[in-house]
């Protein structure tokens, strides 16, 4: 849990607690890697709502959000950079997750609230040991409505942080799905044997995520 969060009498905490019985935010975020996310194997129906956000390493945000009721799937990817970006060529893009969800079961606003708790939105271009613009806190929007919605949630969550929110709002462009070894990372890591784990992503990890 980011140290800058103030657990004061603020309605965000109450809203997060009411999201769902499956919202294991406290357990999952406290260290990120200790979470027990569930693989979302259900197919994404045509017309599912989408949300694209970046909170540093995409694995942490994915682990939190994919376990929420109403979320069909969470996909690791890249956005805001060159077309066809990949882990070695992300340019000025960001590591992001694309969330496919049912707005009748979970609202985009509640997903954004969970997103803000899944990372520290007060550190500029950094999450933990990872630094660089690809690790920026960012919400991508597809239209004016989505931008206004994001601004509203930012104003709300800003009340529980000691430091200013540095999350950027950017128009969605050049989204691309990340490499398969980044998808459902924690599930893959948990299933690997102790001997397999150091080798599982070793050839791909020039950085820590």
DAHU-V351608 format. One record per helix or strand. SS is the DSSP state (A for helix, B for strand). FROM is the first residue (numbers start at 0). TO is the last residue. If there is no record, write none. Layout:
# DAHU-V351608
SS;FROM;TO, SS;FROM;TO
This chain:
# DAHU-V351608
B;4;4, A;10;17, A;24;28, B;48;54, A;57;64, B;70;78, B;85;85, B;88;88, B;93;100, A;107;116, B;125;126, B;129;130, A;132;134, B;136;140, A;143;159, B;160;160, B;167;170, B;175;176, A;179;181, A;184;190, A;193;199
